[in-house]
Amino acid sequence: MKKKKTIYYSDELNDEFSSAVIEPIRIDKFYRYDRSRGFSGVIRFFFYRIVATPLAFIYCKLFLHYSCENREILKPFKKTGLYLYGNHTSNYGDPLMPNLFAFPRDVYFVVHPNNVSMPVLGPINRYIGAIPLPDDIDAAKNFTSFVNGRIENKDIVTIYPEAHIWPYYTKIRPFTDKSFGYPARTGTPVFCFTNTYRKRYLFGNELSKPKIVTVIDGPFYPDMEKPLGERKKILRDQVYDTMCRRAELSDLEFIVYKRKDATL
């Protein structure tokens, strides 16, 4: 059997294992978040629906062997804006998979500025749903206004609270409640999705690379009678505990992650 790749980590909150090396642009007050109107809307429709959506389906099905469980729980909320929280474990799949299980809804992603700074793909990402985090107060106002506008427009805003990519990681890393301030302030429903890694077979033989199966859970609602800080923590804990439980469905570790101090 082929020896598995091992990655050593020291900090579950901050270690990053994406292979991309990108110099991010500065997201200031001049950054234009809304690209859904006028000619920009035409460009968005072309890249999002004509190009990205079918490519996402092909890539996820053929290369990630992707499927989804429990997506029907989203149907009663098709006329409601909502937040999605998921585990960050796929370089290319993470910006694609929510578009499959939420289709035909418009899905946006809160991302690091790296995602809109790449040559070629960066400018396209700006049109197909990337919402880069702001770098100053003025940009933060525009960011908040745009995110709230997507919810009011009955769209979906996706957040990866782990923040850093750990490819094929089968557990849930600790994350803070910071990103749960968005729904906690507005009372917006929250769902979570957990990408699990399952054994795959061909002609009865187990293959080394797993298939990805997403499991969706929710809704979770903030208790608007509690203080904001408490609302954020409760939402975070509900999502984290649910994702940890779902992560136990993974039964194949394609990449082994080990803490550095555990090897000493």
N, C-alpha and C positions, 0 to 999 in steps of 0.2 A: 504494500500500500504506500502511496506517495506520502512523504513526510509533510505535515501541515506547517504552514507559515506561522511563526510566532512573533507577536509584537509586544514589546515591553513598555509599560506606562508607569508614570509616577504620580500623575494628578488627574483624577477622573473628571474634574470640573474644567480643566484648562488644556489638557493635552490634545493636540490636533494631528490627525493622521491622513488628511487629504494630501494627495501628491501634487496638487497645484501650487505654484509659486506666483503670486499676483501682487502687483503694487496697486492698492486701492485708490480710486479717485476720492476727492473730498466731497462729501454730501453736505452742501451748504444751502443757504436760502435760495440760491439760483437753480438748484436741482428741480427738474419738473417731474413730479410724481404722476400726475394724471395724463395718460396717453390714450384715453378712450373717446376723445371727441374730435370732430372734424376729420382732416386727412390722417391725423395720428390714429384715429379710430379705425380707419380703413387698413392702415399698416398693421395695427394690432390684430384685427380680424384675420388678415392674411397669414401672419406668422403663427397666431394662436390656434385658429381653427383649421386652416388649410394645410399648414406645414407641421406645427408642433404636435397637435392632437393625434393624427394618424401615426406619426413617427414614434410618439410615446407608446401607443398601443403595440406597434411592431417590436420595439426594443424590449418592452416589459414582458411581452408574451414569449418572444423567441429567445432572448438572451438572459432574462431574469426568471423565466418560467413562473410568471407571476399570477396570483389569484387573490381574491378578496372574500372574506367571510363577514356576514352581519351588516352588509351595506344597506340593507332594507330599512335599518333604523333611521337613516337620513331622510327617507321619503316624506314623512310628515312635516319636515322642516324645509321643503323645497321653496317656500315663499318667505323664508326667514334668513337673515344674515346670521352667520355663526362662525365660531373659531374652532379650528382643528389643531390638535397638538400631537406630534408623533416623535418616534425615536429616530435619531440621525445616523443611519448606518449604510447609506449607499451614495457613492459619489454622483452617479448619473440617474439612479432610480428615484431618489427622494424628491426632486422637482417634477417628476413625471407621474408617479403612482397616484397621488391625490386627484389628478386630473382624470384618471381612469375611473376610480370608484365614485367620484362625485359628478361625473358626466351626466347631463350637459351643463352643469353649473359652471360659472366663472370662478376660478380659483386663483388667489393671490398668495404670495409667500413673503413673510418678513425675513430679510436676508442680510448678511454682512455685505458691505460695499464691494468686496471682492467679486461678487456675482454680477455686478453691472460694470466691472472694470476690465474684464477679459477682452482681448482683441476678437472681433467678429461676434462671438457669442454674447459679450457684455451688452452691446447696444440692442441686440435682439431680446435679451432677457428683460430689458426695461419695458418692452412692449408685451411680453407674454406673462407678466404677473409678478416680477420681482419688485419688492418694496424695500429698498436699502435703508438700514438704520441711519439716523441723522448724526452729523458731527458737531452741530452747534444748536443753540436755542432757537434761532429763527427757522432752521431746517426742521427742528423737532415739532414746531407748530404746524408746518406743512405736512409732516409725516402723520401726526395725530389726526389732522383734518382729513387726510386722504384715507387712512385706515377706517375712521368712523364713517366716511362716505361710502366705502365698500360695503360695510355692514348695513347701512341704510338702503343701499342698492340691492340688498338681499344676496350678496355674493359671499364667498367663503374666504376667510383669511387663515392661512396655515402658518404655524410656528413650530420650530424645532427647539424646544427649551434646553436640550443638552448642548446646543450651540456649535459643538465641534463634531466632525465626522469621524466615526470609528467603523470602518467597513466591516460588515458581516458580524458585528458584535451582537451576541445573543442575550445580553442582560440589559437592564435599564440603568444608566448612570444617574447619580444624584444631580438634581438641578434646582435652582432657586425659584422663588415665586414671582420674580420680577416681571416676567412676560405675562403673568396672569392679571396684571393690572388693567389690561385692555378690556376683557369681559367683566372684570370685577367693578369697573366704573360704570358700565353701561347696562349691566344685567343681561348681557347677550348669552345665549346657550353655548355650551362648550361640549365638544366631542373629542375623543382621543383615538388614535389608531396606532397599533403596534405591529411593526413588521417582524414577523417570525421566520426562522430559517428551518426548513423541514427536509427530511431525506427525500431523495429523488431516485427513481429506479428506471432502468431501461432493460427490457427483456428479462426482468427478474433480478437484475444485478444492480446493487446500490452504486450510484455515481458519487464522485468526490464533491461536486459542487451542489449546494442545496437549491431548492426552489424557495421563493419568497411568498409567504402568505400573510396578507394584512388582515388584522382583526379590528373591527371598529366598535367602540363603546360610547355610551352616553344616552341622553344628554345630562350634563352637570350644570347646575345653576348657582350663581352667587346669591348668598342670602343678603339682600339689600338692606336688611335691618341691622346688620353687624357693621362695625367699623371697616374701612377699606383694607387695612392691613390684615385683618382677620379673614375677610372675604378672599383675598389673594391666597392666603395660606391654606384655607380649606379647599379651594379649587385645586391648588397645586397638589395637595395630599391625595385628593380623590383621583386625580389623573395619574399621579405617580404610582399609587397603590394598584390601580387597575392595570396599568401597563406592566408593572412587575409581575402581576398574576398571569397576564397573557404571554409574557416573555417565556414563561415556563413551558409553553407549547413548542418552543424550538427544540429540535432533537438532533441537530447536526451543527457542530462547531467547525466552520470552514477555516477560520483564522483563530488562533489561540492567543488570548490576551493575558499577560502575566504582569503583576506588579513587580517593579524592579527590586524593591527591598525584600520581596519574598524569595528572591533567587540568591541572596547573599548568605 
